[in-house]
Amino acid sequence: MLVLLPPSEGKAASGRGAPLRTESLSLPGLTAAREEVLTELVDLCSGDEDKAREVLGLSEVLRGEVAKNRELRTAGARPAGEIYTGVLYDALGLASLDAAAKRRAARSLLVFSGLWGAVRVTDRIPSYRCSMGVRLPGLGALGAYWRAPMAQVLPEAAGSGLVLDLRSAAYAAAWKPKGEVAGRTATVRVLHAPTRKVVSHFNKATKGRMVRSLLTAGAVPKDPAELVEALRDLGYVVEAAAPARAGTAWALNVLVDEVH
């Protein structure tokens, strides 16, 4: 099972350990693309600060994020699972998983990123600010930039099992499973059952808890149909229907009564 996650906008501080080595990150086929984005981002943030803030979509309050990006090559790095914070990651609670569940998380979780493309939660990275919606002056829109390298690397990373796609739209734009891979991919919406509306905070928290439940239970669904059964066994209310045509991802609705 491969679980595709969005990053968090807020991030923990960089570590005190050795700085980033892009060649040591998972998915080595993305190394050259990562170096291109990293170089342009550091150069941008080493120049006119106001221009950098405008490109990155940062308010005056977040001016310090420009300085953080300037030091990306020398800042200490720590596991990505510790860098990403926020609602989904708080609910996922990687640090409090037992040893077996942590090993499953290391194998199955892939976090998408405007800067790194995608990383495993064990990959050591510094704290940064660069969303997939950014348009860098040289490389252009990052969502479009990452499509070609992702198309080369992600099908192999997906292996032959289930792909559980929990990304937001901006990050889903960087790689769309196709063909046979799409047929074993499931996307998830979390709906407030009484209103059938998606609520952002509640949506993220439920997805985090759902992934934690699967990791803790040691569930290894091989395809979307088995995922539906696994989630129902774990107490989730899931609506699902097989897609009408081959090569199309399953769309699941997870219904929750309380917004919290």
N, C-alpha and C positions, 0 to 999 in steps of 0.2 A: 504494500500500500504506500502510495506517495501522496502526502497532504500538502497542498499549495496554500500558503498563507500570505496575507498582506503584511507589510511591516507596520510599526507604530510610528506615528508622527513624532511623539515625544520619545526620547531615548535616555538611558542611563549614561552617566559620565564614562569616558574612556577609562581603560584600566591602567595599571602601573607597570604592566609587563612589557615584553618586547613589542616593537611597533609592527604594523601591518606588513605582511609579505603576500602580495596578490597571487604569487605562484603557489602558495601553500593552501589556497582556498579550494573547496570542493568544486566540481564541474570545471576542470582545467581548460576545457574548450572555450570558456568565457574569459580567460585571462587577458587576451589582447584587447578585447572590448572593454573590460574593466579598467585596464591601464589607460585607454583613451579617455574614458569618462572621468577617471580620477585626475588625470593630468589637466584636463580642461577645467574641472571644478576647482582644483587647487589654484590654478593660474587666475581664474575669474575672481576668487576670493582673496588673492594676493594683490589685486589691483584696486580699482575704484570701489569702495565699500557700498556706496549707494547703488551703483549699477548692479553689484552682486546681490544686494537685497531685492532689487526689482526683479532680476532674473529668477531668483529662488522663491519669490512671492512671500518675503518675510516682512513683518511689521517692524517699526522702530524698536519695539520691546524685545524683538528677537535678533537685534543687531549682533549679539554675541555669537550667534550661530555661524556668522561669516568668519569670525576669527577661529572658531572650531574647525571649519572646513580648511582653513589655511594651513593647519597643522596636521592634516590627515596622514601624511607620510611619516611623521615622527611621533605622533601621539601613541600612548600605550594601547594595546588591543586586548579584548576579552571576548569570550564566546558570544556569538550573536544572540543566543538565548538569554543572555544576561543584559545585553544592550537594549533589546526591544522591550518596551514597557507598555502601559496602556491597558485598556479594558480587556481586549482579547487575551493578552499575555498574562494579565493578573488572574483571569479565570482559568487559563491553562495551567499556571503554577508549575512551571518546569522544575524549579528548584526543590519543590516538595514531593516530586514523584519518587517512587521507590526505584532501586537500581535497575530492575528489569524494564520498567516503563521508560526510564531515561535512555536505555539502550535502544528501545523501540523508537523513541523520539529522535534520536540521533540518526537513525536509518531512514525514517519516514517523513520528517518535516522539512519543508523547503520554503524559505521566506524570500519573497520577491522584493526587489529594491531598485530604485532609480539609479543608484550608484554601482551596485555590485551585480545587477542582473538577478541573481538568485543565490542564496547561501544556505548551508546547513546550519542548524542551531549550534553546532560545535565549532564552526568556523570562527576564528579569532579576527574581529574587526574593531576599529575605533568608532566612537560615537560620531555621527555626521548628520547633515541636513541636506537632503536632495530627493525630492519626491519624483515619482514616475511622470507627473504632470509638468515637470520643468522642461523648458526649451532652451538648451544651451546655445550660445551664439554660433559656435562652430559645428557641433554635432546635430543640432536641431532638437526636435521633440524626442524625449527619451523613450516614450512608449513605442514610437516607430523605430527608433535606433536599435532597440534590443530585439526586434522581431527576427532579423536574419540570424544573429548568433544563437538565439534561443531555439529557433527551428532546427539548428544543427545539433544542439546538445540535449534538449529536453526529452525528445522521444526515447533516447537511450536511457535517460535517468528514470523515465516512467516505467521501464522494465515491461513486464507482462501482466502486471496486476492492476488493481483498482487505482484510479487517480481521483482523489477527493479535492475538489477545487473550491476553496473558501475565500478566494481573492475578491477584492473590490474591483469595480469596472476599470479603473485606471491601470491597475496592475494586470488584470486579465488581458488588456490590450497588447501586452508584451509577448504573450504566447497563447495561442488558441489551439488546444488539442484537435488533431484532424484524423480522419479515417478510422483505422482500427483502434487507435488510442482514444479517440473521442467516444467510441462505443463503450468503453469501460471507464468513462469519466462521469462523475456525478457532481453537479453544482447544488448548493443549498441556499434556500431562503429561510429565514426565521420569521415567523408570523405570530403576532399577538392574536391568539385564537378567537376571542370575542369580536375583534374588529377586522381581523385579517389584514392588518397593516404592518409594514416593516418599520421597526423603531431602531434607529442606528445603534445607540448604546446597548440596548437589550439584545440586538442582533449579534453584536460582537461578543458580548459576554456569554451568550448561549453557545456560539460556535467554539469559544475557548473551552467551555465546560464539556462540550460534546467530544472534542478531540481528547481532552483529558480522560474522559470516560472510556474511550476506545483504547487508549494507551494503557490505562490502568487494568482494564479487563483482559488485555492481551488479544483483543479481537483482530483477526487478520482476514477481513472480507476480501474475496478475490475479484468481485465485480459489484456493480451498483445494486443488484438484487440482493446479494449477500449483505451489503452495507445496510440496506433497509431493515433486514431481519436483525442484524446485530444491534442497530440503534433501538429498535422496538424492544429487543430483549433487555436493553439497558434502561428502559423506561421512557424513551422518547416517543412522542406521537408524530408519526411521519406519514405524509401523503406522497405517493409516488406512482408514476405510470411509465411503463417502458416507452421510449421514443418511437414515433411512428415510422421512422426510417433508419436504416443502418448508418453508422458513422456519425450519429448525433448523441450528444451528452444527455444523460438523465438529469431531470430537474426535480429536486426533492424540496418539499415544504416541511419544515419542522415547526409544529404548533406548540406554543407555550401559553398558559393561561395568565401568568403574572409577569408584569414588566418589572424587572429588578436587575 
